[in-house]
């Protein structure tokens, strides 16, 4: 099973390589080194170079204020700072375009992306800060280091792993995002690939754009690995961890509260207010369409199927990684992480091409869409399952067998039972991702299938903002509890 998952995960990368080779060197060079591609490269690179640092600053600053200072109502702010993750970026873009119809270009893209994705840095940073042993900070302070020097010389280095991982997630989301940037008419590789796909299906120009986009993803993975390094920060030995000393903000209390309030209004207040306004102006009739109920039902069905399939596929990989660590398990994990880092549009194009050429019977089928979901979101289940299986050592199974349990019974009664909470958490995170997935669903969904995301996109693209509002609200309502679960789970994982 693990080998099968690993083999399927290589299909998108193999597709990009095969299409590049089939295009021919001269044609590939001509298609890649042209003004349009250089324009897209400039837009995408500048978007990443500006947005990622902004998300790092906002995420780390917010985490530090919540976890290490005497910020008033810090528990409320802890949740509010993570909450924007429940609002899909294309819904955020829809809200801002409703308020400022003239939004376009790099500046607007940076604003929308920062407001949508800074929680990807804040959540791991806050989780790490909440679990760091403050003894080192207290020792540094006793040696005469001031609060700022303690932060930059002691705290920040210990956040390197969390910050590098969060920055990578932000960067990959920027490369993959389609709806948010298409709505503000800001061209990136993903929006250009979609345009090429619609005008010339599987054309050479679109394939070359995909190859450049995949190269950017791989470069980003290498940069993150170098930034993360081999450092590990862990507390050795048992014993109670000292409570952190929260710094008094004094005169900075009001500016900190105002800054967080502005961030919350921009990231949460604007989209919630706009959706509420459109719901009121649309009246009761926007809820009375059969399309809404059908889209909700199909979203729940696809989310459930995808979560089950992804968790089932992640289980043997997690089992190998925990019970039989070695080159094989690491290679299988790496293959999937590389694939899942690819934008959904590239993965979807790969599956469309492969299905049409080799297995046309599954083209535009639910099976193909679920396979795409599995490859896109397998790491979300994998991380949770690995943590759960690590808490169920094989010695417990051996003890159950020694007491007369059969191997399968021992597995179900002991290992699977202990790993069940982590399994459910991973499945919930996959469900959240599927609810908000847009590009792969647009390309791979069977004819007649509509989800909340695709229906919202169709209506909002047609400037029917009132009709799109119920779909936006339902996506947020489905995402909110999963986002809270992610926030809580990240704090537990940080303590392991």
N, C-alpha and C positions, 0 to 999 in steps of 0.2 A: 504493500500500500504506500509506504513512504517513498519507494523508488518511483512509483507511478505518479505521485504528486510532484516529485522533483522533476520528472521527465516532462510533465505537462507544463510546469512552471517555466521551462526553457523555451516553450513555443514562441512567446512574444519576442524574446531576444533573438531567437533563430530567424524569425520572420524579418526583423529589421536587418540582420546581417545578410540574409538571402536576397532581400529586395535591393540592398545596396550593391551587392555583387552582380545581380541580374541587370541593374541599370547600366553598368559599365563605368569604368574609371572616368573617361572623358565626359560622359553625360553627367555623372554624379558631381564632378568638380564644377561643371558649368551651372548645374542647378543649385549647388550649395553656395558658391562664391558669386552671388548676384546681389544687386542692391536691395531687393526685397528681403532676402534672408538676413543680410547685414542689418537692415532696419529692425526686423523681428528680434535678432540677437541682441541689438542694443536695448530695445524695449525690455526684453526679458532679463538681461543681466542687470540693468539699472534698477528694475523692479526688485530683484533679489538683493542687490547691494544696499538699497535704501531700506526696504521693508524688514529684512531679517534683523539688522542692528536695532531698528526701532522696536521691534517685538522683544528683542533681548533686553533692552533698557526698561521697557514697560513691565515685562514679565518679572524680571529680577527685582526691580524697584517695588513693585506691588507685593511680591512675596516677602521681601525684607520688611516692608512696613507692617504687613499682617502678622508675621511670625516673630519679629525681633524688636518691635517698638511698642510703646504704650499707646497705640492708635485706638481711639475710641470706636466702639462697635466693630472691633477687628474681626469678630466671628461673622458678622453680617457682610463685611467687605470681602472676607475669604470666599464666600459663596458668590457674591455679585461679580467678582473679578473673573471667576471661572464660567459664569453663566453665558457670556456671548458665544461660547462654543456650541450652544444649543441652536443657534441661529445660522443656517447655512449661508455661505458667503454670497450666493446668488440672490438669496432673500434680502440680505443686507443691502446689496446693490440695488435691488428693486425699490427698497424703502428710500434710499438716498436719491435715486433718480426721480422718484415721485416728488421729493422736496425740492431738488435742484435738477431740473430736466437737462440743463446744459453741461452736466458733469461729463468729462471725457479726459483722456490723456493720462500721462504718467502720474501726475500729482493725485488725481482722483483714484487711480489704481492703487497707489501706495496707501492712501487714506482708508479705503475700503478693506484692503488686505490686512493692514495693521489692526484695525478694529475687529476683524473676524478671526485673526490667527494668533494674536499675542497670548491668549490663554494656553496655547500649546507650549509656551515657555513658562508661563506663570505656574501651571499645575505641577510639572515636575520640580520646578525650583522651590515652590512652597512645600512640596512633599519632602524634598531633601533637607530644607531648612528645619522643618519640624522634627526631623530625626537626628540632626547633627548634635553630637555631644558638645555642649557649650563650655566644657572644661578648657579646651584649647583657647577659646576666645577669652575666657576669664584669666588664663595664664598670660596671654598676650597683653591684656589690659593691665595686669599687675606689673608687667615689665615696662610700663609707661607709654604704651601705644594708645593713641586716641581712637575714638569710635570709627572715624573714617579710615584710619590706617588698619584697624582690626578688620574692617569690612573688606578692604582691597587685598590685604596680605594674608588673612586667615580664612574669612568666610568665602569670598569669591573663588579662590582656588579649589575649595571643596565642592563647589557647585559646577565644576567644569564638565563633568559627565552629564548632569541634568541639562545644563545650558546648551552643550553641544548637541545633545539629542533633540531638545526642543527646537533649536535653530535649524537642524536638518529637517524636522517635520514641517516647519514653516516654509523652508525652501522648496521641498517637494510638493507641498500644497500649491505654492505659487506657480510651479511649472505645470501642474495638472489642472488648475482652475480654468474653467471655460465660461460658465454662465455669468459670473460676476464681471468679468472683463468684456465679454461680448455685449453686455447690457450698457456699458459706458463707452463702447466703441474704442476700446484700447486693444490694439493688436499685439498678441503674443504668439508663440509657436502653436499653442493649443487651439486658439481661435482660428489661426490660419490653416491648420490641418483640417479642422472641421469644414472650413470654406472649400478647401481643395476636394475633400471627400464628397461634398454635395455637388460640386461642379464637374469633377472628373473622378469617378469612383476608382479607387486604387491606382491613381495616376502616379507617375514617377516623381513629380514635384512634391506631392504630399508625402510620399515615402521618404524622400530625402529630408524633408522637414522633420519627420518622425525620427530619422537617424540622428539628426543634430540634437533633438530634444532628449533622446535617450542618452546621448553622450554627455549632455549637461547633467542629467540625473546621476550618471556614474561618477562624474567629476565631483559632484556634491557629496556622494557617499565617501569618496576618498578623503575629501577635505574634512568631513565630520570625523572619520576614523583618526586622522592625524591630529585634529584638535582635541579629541577625547583622550588619545594616548593610552598608555597601559596603567595609568594611576588608578588606585582604588583607595577609598577612604572608608574605613570601617573601625568600629570600636572592638577591641579584643578583650575577651573575658566577659564574665557575667557581672551582674550588679546593676543597681538602679542608675539611670541617667539623671544628671543634675538638671534642674529646671533652668531654662535660659533666663538670663537677666535682660529684661526688656528695657530698652533705652527710652528715656523721656524725650518727647518731641518738643516740649516747651513752646517756644514761639513758632515752631514749624508745624504745630498741630493743625492750625487753621489752613495753611497752604496745602498740607497733605490731604486734608478732608476735601478741600475745593478741587484739587487735582484729581482725586479719585472720583469725585462727583461728576466732573466734566467728562472723564473717561467713561463712566457708567452711562451718562446721558447720551453720549455719542454712539457707544457700542450697543446699548440696550434700549435706551429711551426712544431714540429716533425710529428704529424698526418697529418697536411695539406700538408707538403712537401712530405711525403711518398705517400699520395693519389695522389697528382699531378704527382709524378714520375711514379707511376704505370699507371696512365691515359695516360701519354705520351708514355710509353713503350708499352702499349696495343694497341695503335692506334685506328683508327675509328671503327674497327670491333667489339670492346667490347661494343660499343653503338648500334650495329645493331641487337642484339639478341631480339627476341620476348619476352623472359623471363623477360627482364628489364621492358618493358612497362606493362606486365601483373602484375609483382610484384608491380610496382608503383600504378597501378589502384586498385589492391586488398588492398594495404596498405591504400590508401586514403579512400576506401569504408569501410574497417573495422574500420579505425580511426573515420570516420564520424558516423557510426552506434554506435560505442562504446561511443563516446562523447555524442551523443543524448540520448542514453539509460542511461548512468551514470548520466547525468544532470537531466533527468526525475526522476530517482530513488532518487537522492539527494534532490529534491525539497520538497517532503513531510516531510523528516527528518529535513530539514532546517526550514520548516514552523513550525513544532512542537517545535524545539529548541528555535525559536525566539518568537513565539506567545504563546506557552503553555509550558514554561520551567518546568521541574519536573523530577521525578524519571524515568518515562517512556521514555522521550526523551533522558535523559542521558544514560539510559541502552541501548537503540537502538544505540546511537552513539558509546558507548564503545564496543558493540559487533562488530560493523563494523571496528573500529580502530584496534581491536585485530586481526581480519581476514586480513585486508589490510596490517598489519605488517608481516604476514607470507610470506615466499618466494613463488614466483610464481610456483615453481616446486611442493611444497607441496599442494597448492591449486589445481593445475592441476591434481595431482594424486588423490586427493579426488574426484574431479568431474568425472574423468575417472572411478573410482571404483563405485561411486554411480550411474552413468549413466548406466554402464554395468549391474548392479544388479537390478536396479529399473525402469529405463526408457531407455532401449537400443535404442529406436528410435532416441534419440537426441545425441547418441554417435557420435563423430566426425562431429558435425553439427555446423553451424555458430551460432545458438542460444546458444549452450553451451559455445562457445568461447566468445561471447559477455557477457554472464552472468559472466564469469571469469574476464573479463576486468572490469565490473561494480564493483565487489567486491574488486579487486586489487586497483582500482583508485578512488573509491567513495569519500575518504577524500579530494582529490584535488578539486572536484566540491563542496563538502559540505562546505569547509572553505570559498570559494568565495561566494556561495549562502547565507550563514549565514550573511556575511558582507553586501551583497546587500539588503537582506530582513530587516536587522536592520536599514537601511537607509530609509525604507518605512513603517513608523509606522502606526498602524491600524487606528489611528485617521484620517488619510488622506482618507482612504476608507470610514469611517463613514461620513466624510464631503461630499464625492461624493454621497453617498446614500441619505443624507439629501437634496442634490440638485436634487434628482430624478433619479439617476442612479440605475439600478438593481444591486444586489450583484455581479453577475458574470461580468457585464460590469464594475463595479467599480474596481474589482480585475484586470481585463485586462488593463484598462485605467490608473490606478494609480500604484498599487503595482508591477505588472509585468513589467510595463514600467520603473519604477525606478530601479528595480532589473536586468534589461536587460544587462547593461554593465558587472555586476558581473557574471551573468549567462554565457555570452559569454566568459569571462575570464576563468571561471572554465572549460568550454567545451574545450577551447583551450589547457589548461594544460593537460586535459585527452587525447586529441588528440596527444599531444607531447609524452606522456607516452606510448600510444599504438603503435606509429610509431617505438619506440625503444625497444618494449617488445620482448623478445626472448624465454624464457623457456616455459611459458604457451602456447605460440603460437606453438612451436615445438610439444607439446604433445596433444593439443586440436584442432588444425586447421583441417578442413575437408580435405580429400584426394584430392590432386590436387591444394590445396590452397598454395600460396607462397607469402610472404611479402618481403619487402626490407631486413628486419632483417634476416629472415630465408634463403633467397637466398644468402645473404652475408655470412652467417654462413656456408652454404653448400660449397660455392666456396672457402672461406678462409681455411676451414678445409681440403679441397682437395689440398691445396697449390697453388690454382689458384689465386694468389694475384692480378694480373692485371684484371682478370674477376670480382673480388670482388670490385674493386675500384669504379666503377660507382654507385654501391649500397650504398657504404659508403658515397660518395659525396651527393647523393640524400637524405639520412637520415640526414646529417648535414644541408643541405639546407632547409629541412622541419622543422628541430628542431630550427634553429637559430632565426627566428622571434618569436617563442613561448618562447624561453629562454629570449629574451629581454622583452617580455610581462610579464613573471614571475618576472623579475628584477624590472620593473616599478610597477607592482601590489603589490609587497612586500613593496615598499616604501609607497604606498598609504595606505596599510593595517596597517603599523606601526604608521601612524598618526591618526588612528581611536580610 
